[in-house]
Amino acid sequence: MQKLLMFYMSSCPHCKRAFAYEEELKKRRPELCDVEVERVEEREEPERAEKYDYWYVPTYFLGEERLFSGSPKLEDIERVLERAHEA
């Protein structure tokens, strides 16, 4: 299992929805609770955010691979969490 890296902005409604989906999925699927998500508020850590290739938030990376970026659906976040759990 690998840790996910998530870039977000605190004012972003799509990011807030992604947080809610993560929480919902971890309640529904306890095995996903083991997936650690490191969150980076891109305005608070711009130097770090600039090192990654993405245009939208929320964006999830597994290592150097971008798994998802943009307006999430529940299924998108589930795929991201599953991928990290399997890695």
Order of alpha helices (4+ residues) and beta strands (2+ residues): beta-alpha-beta-alpha-beta-beta-alpha
